Amino acid sequence: MAERVNFIVKAKSVKAKDIRKALEEAGINVRSVIEVFREEEREEEGVAPNGG
């Protein structure tokens, strides 16, 4: 029996179908791609980690 494995992938400016396509092209059998969180990218320069 095949083993099921879950991964978390963090990516910039990509759609779920593009992630699936890339994984399948690499020979990885994909059961599903689920988006769990999306955030707007902010300017990193001059922003403290606590937002202050």
N, C-alpha and C positions, 0 to 999 in steps of 0.2 A: 504494500500500500504506500502511496506517495505521501510525503510529509507536507503539511501545510505550514507556511511561514508568513508572518506579517511584518511589514517594514513601514517606517515613516520616512517620507521623502519631502524635503523642503526645497522648493524651486521658485524661481523668479519668472514672472510673465510667461506662464505655460498653461495649457489646458489639459484636463484629464485625458482626453483622447490622444494627445501628443505623448504623454507619459506612457500610456498603454502601448502605443505604437513603438516607442523606443525600446521598451522592455521586451516586447514580442520579437522585434528585430534582433535583439540580443539573445534570443532563444529561451526567454523566460515565459512560462505559461502563466498568464494573468487571469485571476478569477474576477477581480473587481478593482476599480480605482475610486476611492471615496475622498472627496474634499471635506476636511473637518474644520478648517480655519482659514480665513483670508484676511489680510490686513494691508492697508495702503502703505507703500514704502515712504519713509520720511527721510528728510535730510539728516545725515548722521553728524555732520560737522557742527560743533557748538551745542549739541544737545546732550545734557547729562542723562545717565541711565534712569534716574528717577523722574525725568521730565522737567527738571528745574533749571 
